[in-house]
Amino acid sequence: MYNTTHTEHKDFPPCQIACPILTDAREYVQFIAERRFEEAFASIRKLNPLPRVCGRICVHPCEIACKRGQIEEPISIASLKRFASDGPWANHYKVTLPEKSTGYKVAVVGSGPAALSAAHDLALLGHHVTIFEKLPLLGGMMAVGIPRYRIPRDILSADIKAIEDLGVEMKTGVTFGQDITIKSLKDDGYHAVFLATGLHLSRRLNVEGEDLAGVLKGVDFLRHVALGESVAVGKRVIVIGGGNVAIDVARTALRVGAQDVSMVCLEKQEEMPASVSEIDEAREEGIAILNCYGPKRFLEENGKLSGVEFKICTCLFDEKGAFCPRYDETQLTEIEADTVIVAIGQAADLSFIKMDNIAVTERGGLKADPTTLQMPISGVFAGGDAVTGPATAIKAIAAGKKAAISIDLFLRGESLPTAKQSEMPETRRLPERIVEKAKSMPRCKAQTLSAESRLPNFDEVATGFTEIEAIQEAQRCLHCNLGARLNHELCIGCGTCAKVCPLEIPSVDADGRADIDIFQCQACGTCVAECPVQAIDINLCPRGYIVCEVEKGLRQSQIDDSFTVGLFSQYGNFTSNHLDALGRDFPQVVPVMIFGMERVSISDLLRTFQLGADGILMAEAPEEKPPFPGTRSLIEKRSGIAKEILKLLGLGEERLILYTMPKEGLFEESWLARTIEGIRSLGPNPLRKGAGTA
């Protein structure tokens, strides 16, 4: 990425502001568009210790905030995270640990996302960290609460292994409150303890017949299946609940032998807390969903469960918006079932609290300061779902990172963070005229296995993006806050920027003062290339970028003879394989990737020839791909002027070639070979050192 580092929240793009851990999604999305996949993964991994997992299960608040979503569907940021994290380049990522340990020992109880996140960051801060996990495997609810068809075990293991490689010690089969306590940990030399025990209990309905054989608890059911334990379900299964856990339970029931699975929930379909994609996939697998019904009682026949009697839910919330379901009990419905699995929510297992006098809240969670996560016991911190109640994996990761900061400060004897007002700006709405003018680029839909091939196995359902799909999806980014910035001291108020902008964003007032709204700007760079006094620049490809990239390319290729510069639009349909082939078959071509020819100025072209290039190829995106329609004439005009100057200098206008890339790839190979040969036939660029004079 070129010059996109920000230190102030006001410069953060909407996607980054929305992320609980402030992941710079814009940065790694741009890296993917540039075919720089290793750097994309590094961008993700520097803040997120569980990138592969989050690429699959994150609820992606970044997509809700995505500005592209004001025009059409938002960018598929989570799927792009998965693509960047799954590739072989991810194995090249290296973390630099402190040369010297602090000597402090920290115990982390639990191994879910909050625990792993805290352990990761504490290790990077130089502390010795030990994770204690009750279960026989690591990962918390990611391992025993989310089925393998959503998170394959090798994917989870890869993320955990990367944390273990930081020197984090991990112990399984250790029960807090029995095998270890806060006192025993401190006696063993641990200077701080972080409790991230998660939510491993199911909430009860408290209705008649709930204790009948055949009525199972959702969380327990998922855990037994994940651990490979025997789980008996009947042919007809009812799952009570409308969240993602209920969906997981229903789809898992199909995979362990159930033939007919129905979900029943209080919510209307649009009110269901489960994600839309999970609901759709459940229906594809044949799971029926009955909305607006709540259980009145479990039915019994000859001492066995025979079904459930349901009542209609007429209203879910009271006047204040609080959860307060109301029912019409005059209309009752009976549904037969061999097994019923209750999945209406999770609770914390706090059986350990008496051992160390650990404080809890009225809602049954661990009591910790919301800012520092410190508990009333000195040196003890708590975070994640065990404190907040059911939340998302990314919020748990954020809690772990917050805990690591507080624990580090505590160990160093410094003051802990204090609560402060968030300085994050709100996302504005794009004007309707911008929405109408913006180029439509439909969202790439991530592929899934067919419903028929999913059952009855636990193979991963989502197959992820191919490389070209990921690139095309990344090309949809609007480059928020990387657009035009105007230097008013240089601006002469000529209005050129307003005339050439394809989205008509710049304005000039009656006093000749120009203004460019960076929120609306989509960083095409047209105004930068056209401004007669160079009063405008952009962060995406600033002035000097092209020349710097040419110089860098020359250093890397070690070309000391004839060379041609290829300016390739990132919006073309080409992959890293095409770039590799270019380097292999045409080593004399120095490639420079830019986000469109709109940004290329006459000065950029002439300065490239000053560096000694024998020719320049300006490769525009395929005709159906340019994100800024209507700019082609300006690009042709600029190249025409540059050619006239080349002619006056005696270099020959044939050295500058503007062409449109094919529908797939960078060029037609025989055409490029002829073109390179044609440029070579013109002789060496006389401006290149050692080439003689014109």
PyMOL commands that set and color helices and strands:
alter all, ss='L'
color gray80, all
select helices_A, chain A and resi 9-11+14-18+25-33+37-45+51-57+61-65+67-70+77-86+88-92+113-124+141-144+153-164+182-187+218-226+244-255+269-271+276-284+353-356+385-388+393-411+432-437+451-454+467-474+496-500+526-530+545-557+576-585+597-599+602-610+632-648+653-655+669-681
alter helices_A, ss='H'
color red, helices_A
select strands_A, chain A and resi 105-109+128-132+169-171+192-195+201-202+215-217+236-240+260-264+288-290+293-301+304-317+323-336+339-342+346-347+380-382+447-448+462-464+484-486+507-508+514-515+536-538+564-569+589-594+615-620+656-660
alter strands_A, ss='S'
color yellow, strands_A
deselect
rebuild
show_as cartoon
